[in-house]
Amino acid sequence: MTAKRITHWIDGKPFTGTAARQGEVFDPALGTVTGHVDFAAEDDVDAAVAAAGAAWRSWRSSTLSRRARVMFDFRAALLRRRSELAAVITAEHGKVLSDADGEIARGLEVVEFACGIPALLKGGFSESVSTQIDVTSICQPVGVCAVITPFNFPVMVPLWFAPIAIACGNAVVLKPSEKDPSASILLAECLAEAGLPDGVFNVVQGDAIAVNRLLTHPDVRAVSFVGSTPVARHVYETGTRHAKRVQALGGAKNHMVVLPDADLDAAADAAVSAGFGSAGERCMAVSVVVAVDPVGDELVARITERMARLRTGDGRRGCDMGPLVTAAHRDRVASYIDAGVEAGATLVVDGRGADVDAVEDGFWLGPTLFDNVPPGASIYTDEIFGPVLSVVRAPSFDEALDLVNASPYGNGTALFTTDGSLARRFQHEVEVGMVGINVPIPVPAAAYSFGGWKASLFGDTHAYGPDGVHFFTRSKVVTSKWPRTAAPASRPDLNFPGNL
Ligand code: NAD
């Protein structure tokens, strides 16, 4: 099979640009190079921003009904090409096909939210705030918006931002992950099929060079970023220093607390699906289960029994869990297994050398479980982003809650219990942005907003939902006077205008 070339999309068509540097794209289940992706030089980014800026000047004045129609037609195009999109995700990310389809479904929810843009952009009006004076507030688009996304959701995360940005009247430059870049071009094609004018949505492929140019380009007004915490911090600091509004979503270490009164089968099911779905490469994955005494032994037994039934292998063969995204990432994740053993944790299931339903050269690591993990161990403190689940024992609800709140991250958390009053205390006191009660992966529905606290998000607006509309618009307040008769001639008045 010849390797394909993946390039940029600028002003409504593929754009090859300078193409002085390229990266390899792998099929992680086969372990082979299937493509080469162009890495944008600064000039390529400038071309994308220029196209976006030019397109924005007319798109910002497009009618709300036209923007809504484009979103409805974008949804139809995504549905038409859904299986093609899922296949591309699996081929470059490795997640199993059903999971790839699941991320498309969650992305579609945001497109559906954006279809309601006429209602979302309603402003305010006050009549007669002063004599013959009225006040109107309107939401206007921001301009050229950069969207920089991670490898783990090549469709869903771009769809958290682009539909709302576009529906609000902005133009977008997307910089997807260089590890699985092809889906971004399919999204661009779907938007073009939906009748979006050329230049309103552009894609630049590449690495830090492209990102840093977007962060410093004077015509980029807003930056939405999703990725690891160190890069999120860099994006936030650099973007704000260059006077842009920035929302930068970072990494996570999500805890799931299981109380003794919980339905243990439901909790074990949840731990396994949230710990090993997408091979643990989800920012909302559960990476720590906090078992509150005395449930630990029984819970670990039920999790272990379920893990034995998981089939790891090629995501196109109906397996439960696919490979890791690259060999380097697989090796990094596997190195944590040694680190966990050295730190004194009990290795209950070792995923190294697990049976896989696939060719051997893929980037495989089976589901791995540690028990009695000491909170100082690197498997507890670091975001591993792989199929390694840690169980920590806590003597009481209070100590479990303290453990969650001591984490520097605050993306997602879950509590499993049948005690409503403890559930209410947990949701009130836990310092985490997204909380599940008997729900392991509490990704908010599209009418709400997605975002963590602490080192999981820099900035003050979350993704999509009402926060998304707020982020992609700026408000303007117009105070107007239309007197019925000409005012009598009077002396100029230099006093501060009051409302009479
Ligand atoms: P990453 O931080 O390596 O890359 C994210 C994006 O930043 C990519 O487009 C990449 O090209 C770019 N980038 C990488 N290094 C850079 C640098 N030094 N300077 C400028 N740009 C750079 O993240 P990843 O490995 O692609 O994705 C996994 C991470 O994303 C995990 O930490 C995960 O928790 C996080 N994530 C968070 C959320 C969330 O909502 N909080 C959602 C998904 C993923």
Boltz pocket constraint, residues with backbone or C-beta under 6 A from the ligand:
constraints:
  - pocket:
      binder: B
      contacts: [[A, 148], [A, 149], [A, 150], [A, 151], [A, 152], [A, 153], [A, 157], [A, 175], [A, 176], [A, 177], [A, 178], [A, 206], [A, 207], [A, 208], [A, 209], [A, 211], [A, 212], [A, 226], [A, 227], [A, 228], [A, 229], [A, 231], [A, 232], [A, 234], [A, 249], [A, 250], [A, 251], [A, 252], [A, 282], [A, 283], [A, 383], [A, 385], [A, 411], [A, 452], [A, 456]]
      max_distance: 6.0
